[in-house]
Structure formats: structure tokens, C-alpha cells
């Protein structure tokens, strides 16, 4: 889990501002970018076969230029029935918000109530769509459903409890736990596919004329959106976790000479308890995005 104390600014994959990161102890995590991200971006990331994805190169490929600054706010849906049961939801649509999930969605609405948005992109899955409707409330601007914002596709794993996964898939389930990047199920590499989908989402989000964009989706896909924006590959899956109703904020600013924009990770997985400032009465002392 990562706690962000200052914004991180990225410029065409390269770190411009060495902000302070607070990392919880985890042997898999360092506060340095992987060496592959220090290399020059390849123009093409497709393999000769055209099917495999080099996630590190794909994540670090430059974004198209933008004409105006853009802020993108990512929100994860509230608790779902399968979250509560400990099932693997994946991109199935059988999991819906619990009563606690509705409360999470309302919390997200309150966190963002003072902030205006030009557009909302949302996953088509019920748990995310309902959360988006809570947050969007009486706003009249458009909501856009984007299928690439659905949660990670886990194929035969979807709907299983942990003990069922272990019993049915054995070593494959173990690989999902300890080596998710190379995890293969039903002929697919779900994490690699997810990074590709996230990159595709950014192309549509950045192309939209709106300058203040709300995106309501899921834990894994929001992780992938953050990672691909700042040039991190699939090895960061499960590192940039997104809590139920957690908010992450990315700012995109154009370069005068054109080219890939400056990218600032402004908030990461912000929830009501921390680090949102509160007054002595417990009320929010400032707008979430205006602090």
C-alpha cells in the first residue's frame, strides 16, 4: 500500500519531481522506477505475433498531446456482495452493492460534492454504475459507459471463493497469488490484458473535450489506470491498491512544444479517514480536490 504525501510529476515517463513517498513495509516494493522505464520508449510494443503485450513498454509509451489541462478523478465503487463474501468478482456482473456499499457510494458523493465535472466515464458493471449514479446525483452533464473500464477479466476464476480456487485450480491459483503478471487462465494473461485496456481507456478520456473528468470503476482497473499514466508496468499490480470509495487524482498538463503531456499523480487512494483534513467538529475543512 502506498501513501502519497506530495504530488508526483511525470514527463513522458521520466520523473521530474522527486516527491516523498511513504511505503508500508513490503519486500516487493521499492521507491525507484524499474530500470526498464529508464530506457527510451519503443514506438511499437506489439510482438511479431501481434497478440502478446509488453506491458512495461506499453505502460510507458507516450500519450498523445493535449491542448488544455485536464484533471481526472478515479473512484472505486462501494463494497459489493462478492467483496463481502470474499469471492473473486472479476468482470462478472452478478455482484451488486451491499447496504455498506451504498453508504460507501454516498461517502464518495460527499467527498466530491463541491467539485464540478464535465463528464463521467463509468464501468458498465452494476456495482460501479450504481456508485457513479450516487456521485453524479443531480448533475446534468453526460455519463459515458466504457466497457474497457470493467474490472479485470478472470474467466474461470470469477465467482470462486479462495478455498474453491485452491481446490479446483491448485498451482494455477497459487500463481495468481504470487505471480499475477504471468498468471494464465483459459489461454489469457488477465493482468497484461488489463494494462492494455487501461491504456485504451486513456486514449478516450484524454480525447474528450471535458477538462474535469470523473471515472468510476474498480480496484484493479483503477490501479492499471494510475500505473499506465505514470509509466509503471504490470509488476505494480496489487501495489497501487484502491479501497472501496477511494479517490485517486491525476492532472495532465500540455507541453508548449507539444508531445506527451506532463502528468501529476495528485492523490492516491484518498479516503475520508486519511489524509482528508477535518476540522474539530469532524467536518471536512476543505474541498477534496481544492486542498
C-alpha positions in Angstrom: 0.0 0.0 0.0 1.3 3.4 -0.9 0.6 6.7 0.9 1.3 9.8 -1.2 2.4 12.9 0.7 3.3 15.1 -2.2 2.3 15.1 -5.9 4.5 13.2 -8.3 5.0 14.8 -11.7 5.9 12.7 -14.7 7.1 13.9 -18.1 6.9 11.4 -21.0 7.7 8.6 -18.5 10.6 10.3 -16.7 10.4 11.5 -13.2 10.7 15.3 -12.9 10.0 15.9 -9.3 11.3 13.6 -6.6 8.4 13.7 -4.3 8.3 12.0 -0.9 6.7 8.5 -0.9 5.8 6.7 2.4 5.8 3.0 1.8 4.3 0.4 4.2 6.9 -2.4 4.7 6.7 -4.8 1.8 9.6 -6.8 0.3 8.2 -6.5 -3.2 8.2 -2.7 -3.2 11.0 -0.1 -3.8 10.7 3.6 -4.3 12.6 3.5 -7.6 11.2 3.1 -11.0 12.2 -0.2 -12.7 15.3 0.1 -14.9 13.2 -0.8 -18.0 11.4 2.5 -17.6 14.6 4.5 -17.8 15.1 3.3 -21.4 13.8 5.2 -24.4 10.2 4.4 -25.2 9.7 2.0 -28.1 7.4 3.2 -30.9 5.8 -0.2 -31.2 5.0 -2.6 -28.4 3.4 -5.4 -30.4 5.2 -8.7 -30.7 5.8 -10.2 -34.1 2.8 -12.4 -33.5 0.7 -9.3 -32.7 -1.0 -11.0 -29.7 1.3 -10.6 -26.7 1.7 -7.4 -24.8 5.0 -6.0 -23.5 3.3 -4.3 -20.5 6.3 -2.2 -19.4 6.8 -0.7 -22.8 3.1 -0.3 -23.3 2.7 1.4 -20.0 5.5 3.8 -20.7 4.6 4.7 -24.3 3.9 8.5 -24.7 0.4 9.8 -24.6 -0.9 12.0 -27.4 -0.6 15.7 -26.9 -3.4 17.6 -25.3 -4.5 21.2 -25.9 -5.6 22.1 -22.4 -5.0 21.0 -18.8 -7.2 18.1 -17.7 -7.9 16.7 -14.2 -9.1 13.1 -13.9 -10.6 11.8 -10.7 -10.7 8.0 -10.3 -13.2 6.4 -7.8 -13.6 2.8 -6.9 -17.2 1.5 -6.3 -18.6 0.8 -2.9 -18.5 -2.6 -1.2 -20.2 -5.3 -3.3 -21.9 -8.6 -2.3 -19.0 -10.6 -3.6 -16.5 -8.3 -1.9 -18.3 -9.1 1.4 -18.4 -12.8 0.7 -14.7 -13.0 -0.3 -15.5 -14.1 -3.8 -13.4 -13.2 -6.9 -15.7 -10.9 -8.8 -13.6 -10.2 -11.9 -15.6 -8.7 -14.7 -18.8 -10.7 -14.0 -21.9 -8.7 -13.3 -23.5 -10.8 -10.5 -22.0 -8.8 -7.7 -24.0 -5.7 -6.6 -23.6 -3.1 -3.9 -24.4 -4.1 -0.3 -26.0 -1.6 2.1 -22.5 -0.8 3.2 -21.6 -0.3 -0.4 -24.5 2.2 -0.8 -23.0 4.0 2.2 -19.6 4.0 0.5 -21.1 5.5 -2.6 -22.8 8.2 -0.6 -19.4 8.9 1.1 -17.8 9.3 -2.3 -20.6 11.7 -3.3 -20.0 13.8 -0.2 -16.2 13.8 -0.8 -16.8 15.2 -4.3 -20.0 17.2 -3.7 -18.3 20.6 -4.2 -16.3 19.7 -7.3 -17.7 20.2 -10.8 -17.2 17.7 -13.5 -17.7 18.0 -17.3 -18.2 14.3 -17.8 -18.3 10.9 -16.1 -16.9 7.8 -17.5 -18.1 4.6 -15.8 -17.7 0.9 -16.0 -20.8 -0.9 -17.3 -20.9 -3.3 -14.3 -23.8 -2.7 -11.9 -21.7 -2.1 -8.8 -19.7 0.6 -10.5 -22.6 2.1 -12.4 -24.7 2.5 -9.2 -21.8 4.1 -7.4 -21.4 6.6 -10.3 -25.1 7.4 -10.2 -24.8 8.2 -6.4 -21.9 10.5 -7.1 -23.4 12.1 -10.3 -26.7 12.7 -8.4 -28.4 15.8 -9.9 -25.6 16.7 -12.3 -26.9 17.2 -15.8 -23.7 16.5 -17.7 -23.3 13.3 -19.5 -22.3 9.8 -18.3 -20.3 7.6 -20.7 -20.3 3.9 -20.2 -16.9 2.4 -21.3 -16.6 -1.4 -21.5 -12.8 -1.2 -21.1 -13.4 0.2 -17.6 -14.9 -3.1 -16.4 -12.9 -5.0 -13.8 -10.1 -7.4 -14.7 -11.3 -10.4 -16.7 -10.6 -13.5 -14.7 -12.5 -16.0 -16.7 -12.9 -19.4 -14.9 -11.8 -17.8 -11.6 -14.8 -15.5 -11.4 -17.2 -16.2 -8.6 -14.9 -18.5 -6.7 -14.1 -18.4 -3.0 -10.4 -18.7 -2.1 -10.7 -22.3 -0.9 -12.6 -23.2 -4.1 -9.9 -21.7 -6.2 -7.2 -23.6 -4.4 -9.2 -26.9 -4.6 -10.1 -26.5 -8.3 -7.0 -24.9 -9.8 -4.1 -25.8 -7.4 -0.9 -24.4 -8.9 -2.7 -22.0 -11.2 -4.4 -20.4 -8.2 -1.1 -20.2 -6.4 0.4 -18.4 -9.4 -2.5 -15.9 -9.3 -1.5 -15.2 -5.7 2.3 -14.9 -6.1 3.0 -14.2 -9.7 -0.1 -12.4 -11.1 1.8 -10.8 -14.0 2.4 -14.3 -15.6 -0.8 -15.8 -14.4 -2.5 -17.6 -17.3 -6.1 -18.8 -17.2 -8.2 -20.1 -20.1 -5.5 -19.1 -22.6 -5.4 -15.4 -21.3 -3.0 -13.3 -19.3 -5.5 -11.2 -17.3 -3.1 -8.6 -15.8 -1.4 -7.9 -19.2 -4.8 -7.6 -20.8 -5.9 -5.2 -18.1 -2.9 -2.9 -18.7 -3.7 -2.8 -22.4 -7.4 -1.9 -21.6 -6.3 0.9 -19.3 -4.1 2.4 -22.0 -7.1 2.2 -24.4 -9.2 4.0 -21.8 -6.7 6.8 -21.5 -6.9 7.5 -25.2 -10.6 8.1 -25.0 -10.5 10.0 -21.7 -7.8 12.4 -22.9 -9.5 12.8 -26.3 -12.8 14.0 -24.6 -13.1 17.8 -24.6 -14.0 17.9 -20.9 -11.3 19.3 -18.6 -12.6 17.8 -15.4 -13.3 14.1 -15.7 -14.8 11.7 -13.2 -14.0 8.0 -13.7 -15.9 5.4 -11.6 -14.6 1.9 -11.9 -12.9 -0.9 -9.9 -9.9 -1.7 -7.8 -7.7 -3.5 -10.5 -8.6 -1.3 -13.4 -8.1 1.9 -11.4 -4.7 0.6 -10.4 -3.9 0.0 -14.1 -5.1 3.5 -15.0 -2.8 5.1 -12.4 0.1 2.8 -13.4 -0.1 3.3 -17.1 -0.5 7.1 -16.7 2.8 7.4 -14.8 4.7 4.7 -16.8 4.6 1.7 -14.4 4.3 -1.9 -15.8 2.3 -4.8 -14.6 4.8 -5.6 -11.8 2.9 -2.8 -9.9 -0.3 -4.8 -9.9 -1.6 -5.0 -6.3 0.8 -2.3 -5.2 -1.4 0.8 -6.0 -4.5 -0.6 -4.3 -7.8 1.2 -4.4 -10.1 1.0 -1.4 -13.9 1.0 -1.7 -14.8 4.7 -2.3 -11.1 5.6 -2.5 -10.2 8.5 -4.7 -7.1 9.0 -6.9 -6.4 12.2 -8.9 -4.2 12.7 -11.9 -3.5 16.0 -13.6 -2.5 16.3 -17.2 -0.9 19.5 -18.5 0.1 20.2 -22.1 3.6 21.0 -23.1 4.2 24.2 -25.1 6.2 22.3 -27.7 3.6 19.6 -28.0 4.1 15.9 -27.3 3.2 13.8 -24.4 1.8 15.8 -21.5 3.1 16.4 -18.1 1.4 14.0 -15.7 1.0 14.7 -12.0 -0.2 12.0 -9.5 -2.0 14.4 -7.2 -3.9 12.0 -4.9 -3.6 8.2 -4.4 -6.4 6.2 -2.8 -7.7 9.0 -0.7 -10.5 8.0 1.8 -12.4 10.0 4.3 -10.3 8.9 7.3 -6.9 9.9 5.9 -5.5 12.2 4.6 -8.6 14.3 4.1 -8.3 17.2 6.5 -11.1 17.6 9.1 -12.0 20.4 11.5 -12.5 20.0 15.2 -16.1 19.0 14.6 -15.1 16.3 12.2 -16.4 18.1 9.1 -14.3 18.5 6.0 -12.3 21.7 6.3 -11.7 22.0 2.5 -12.8 20.6 -0.8 -11.2 17.3 -1.6 -9.7 18.5 -4.8 -9.0 22.0 -3.7 -6.9 21.4 -0.6 
